[in-house]
Structure formats: C-alpha cells, structure tokens
Amino acid sequence: MIMIVVGVCGSPRAQATEHILKEALNQLEAKGLQTRFWTVRGKRVGFCAHCDYCLKNKECAFKDDMQELYGLLKNADGIIFASPVYNGGMSAQTKAVMDRCRALVAADVHFFRGKVGMGIAAGGDRMGGQESALTQIHTFYILNGMIPVSGGFFGANLGATFWKKDTLDGAKQDEEGFKSLKKTVKRFVEVLREQEKGEKKHE
C-alpha cells in the first residue's frame, strides 16, 4: 500500500513557505510516497470559537474550506505543517487550522493517533522564531497522539528551518535550510516505513 502524506501550508502568500513545502513533497514523491498539498492561501477558514458544537454533534459548526482538509487528513499516514514565522511563532492561519481540527478529534478521539508528523518553519531572520514555531507544531502532534519527527542533531533539531530574508529568492538560496529539510524528510520517511511495517505485522 502506498503511503499518503498531506502537506498543509499555513502561509497566505504564494512565497517561500509554499515553495519549501512543495519541495518537501517532491522529495517524498521521489521516495515512492503519494502526497497531497493544501494551503490556507485563498481559502476561507474561520477561527475556532470553542462553542463545543463539535462535542455534541461530532462535526464543526462552521462549513468552510476546512471541510476539504478534513477529508485529506483522514486518509493521511503522515502530515507536514509548514508555517511562516509571525511574531516569533507560527502564523495565525496555521494555528486556526490546528484549532479547527478539534472537530475531528471530537468525532473520533483516535483520528490522528499513530500518524507521523514533521514541521517546516520559514522566518525572515536566521534566528527569527523558527524553533518556537516548530515547537508549536510538535505540540499539536503530541497532544493528538501523533509521532513527531525532527531531522536530528546538527542543524535540524526540531525539523526544517529556513532563513528566507522575507523573499522567495532568500529561501531558495538558504543552503543550510535545504540541508535541514533533506535530513528531516529522510527521518520522516524512515518513521513512516517503520509504522507501515508495524501495521503489517498486526494484520
């Protein structure tokens, strides 16, 4: 069975973060995985109101473009959240998507359990909050029973970090960023394969 990875771009612009995420998905496809790309750009995504409608009705009260993402996440073996750095952390759009996933867990507490997750953060400064954004992404994974994956020591401690200098060209020229991406994708695939082997043993 071919594994599926969903890449979620939390940038409202078609710039560095989207480019980097698509590069990650290309690397995954080269390794034999299927990928799906979803972006907040041009989408209508309301903020979670914590109204508890989902707890009672097992679905979100808001019927917007999140419905499309809900369907993609259901079939995902792996998930990548990619966010630009806003004020030292993830973008509001990325956080809104994560908060709205509460409806999925309200309907099925095991919805995310066992899925593998990695993160990408792109900041305008080299030390602009990339690791803070990645920590927020991994927190979402941990809270929902997922397996968070980093690129390991020496440059990718929490995942892929990019210094984009606020431009697409800046991101494209960040050699260290692409090294961190390659390392993180490598470990991400390794863990996905291990999960796949484990599932086959229990069939």
N, C-alpha and C positions, 0 to 999 in steps of 0.2 A: 504494500500500500504506500502510495506517495504521500509524504507528509506536507502539510499546508502551513505556511507562515503568513500572518496578517501584519502588515506594516501600517501603523497609524501615525500620520504626520500632524503634529499639533501647531503648525505654523499657518497663519492666514495668508502668507505670501508664497508665491512660486519662486523661492530663492534657495538659500544654502541648505536649510534643513531638509527640504523636499528632495533636493539633488542628492544629498548624502544618504537619505533613506532609500531612494531608488537604487543607488549604488550598492547598498547592503543587500537589497532584494535581488539585484543582478548576480551578486556573488553567491547567494543562496541557490538561485536557479541553476547556476553553473555547477553546483554540487548535487543537483538532482531533486531539489525541493520545488514544490509549487508555491507561488507567492500571490498575495492579493494586496493591493495598495489602496489605502483610504486616507483622505485628507479632510481637515476641517475647512480648508480654503473653499469659499463659495457655498458652504453648507450652512444650514440653519440648525444650530444646536443650542437649545435652551439650557440655562443653569438649573441644577437640581435644587428644588425648593424644600426638600426634606419634608414633603407633605404626607409621607407614609402611604400614599395611594398604592404604591407597588407592593407593600407588605400585605395589603388587604386583597388586591386584585391580581397580583402576580404579573403585572406589566406596568410600564411607565405611563403616567398621566399625559405626558407630552408626546404628541405624534409628529415628530420632526425627522430630520435626516439621520438621527441616531438609529432609526429602525433598520436602515441599510447596514450599518456597522454591527448591530446586534446579530444579524444573520451571518455575517462573515466570521465574527468571533466564535460563534457556536461550533463551526467546523474547524477551527484553528488548533493545530498542535503546538504552535509557537506564536508569540506575539512580540512585536517590536514597537515600543513607543519612542518617537523621535520628537524632541521639543527644542525650540529656540530658547535661549535664556532671557527671561524678562525679570528685571529687578532681583537678580541673584538666584532665581529658581525657575521652575517650569513655567510655560505660558499659561495664561488663564484658560485658553481654549483646550489645552491638554488636560488641565485639571477638571474642566467641565465635562469632558468625555469620560474621565475616570469616575467622577461623581455620579454621572448618569448610568454607569454600569451597575449601580446599586440595584436597579430593577432586575437585572439578570440574576443576581445572587438572591434576591427576594423570591424569584420564581424557582430557582434551583441553587441551593446552598453549595453544591459541588460544581457549579458551572465552570469555574476557572481551575479547579483543582487538578494538579498534575501537568498543566500546560507550562511550557518553558518560556521565560521572558528575558529580553535584553533591552538595553536602553541606549539612546543616542542623544547627546546634548551639544548644541552649537551656540557658542557665545561670541559676542563682539570683541571681548578681551580674552587673552590667554587664560587668565585666572578670573573669569567673569561670573562664575557660579555654576559651571558645568557639573561639578560633582554634587552640588546641592540639588540640582535638577535630577540627576541620576538617582540620588538617594530617595527623592520623592517618587520616582518611577518604581524603584525597587520596593519601596514601602507598599505601594499598591499591589505589587506581585505577592509580597509576603502575606499581607492581610487577606488575600483571596486564595491562599493555598497553592500558589504557583511556585515554580522553581526559577529564582532569579539567577542570571548568568552574567559574569563580567568577562573581561579579556585577560584577567590575571595580573600578575606583577609586571612592573616596568612599563608603565605607560597606558595601561587600560584597567586600572584597579577596579573601577565600578562599571566600566563599559566604554563606549566610543565617545571621545571628547574632541570637539573641533574649535579652532580659533578662526572664525570666519571674517574678522575685521569688518563686520557689518556689510559684507559684499559676497556675492556668489563666487567671484574670482578669488577672494580671500580664502574661502573654504576649499576651492579646487587646488590651491597652492599649499595647503596645510599638510605637508608630508607626514608629520607626527600624528595628525588626526587620522589619516588613512591607515597608518600602521596600527593605531588603536582599534580602528574599525575591522581590519583584517583579523586581528587577534581575537576580538570579541565574536565575530562571525564564526571563526574556527571553533571556539569553545561552545558556542551556541549550537552548532551542528552536532558536535560530539555529544552534548547532553540530550539533544533530540533523538539521536540514534540510540543512546542508552535507554531512553524512555520507550522507544519503539521495540527494542529487544525485550524489555521487561514486560510490555504488554503482550507480546507474542508468547512468552513463557506461560502466561496466565490464561491463554485462550483455551 
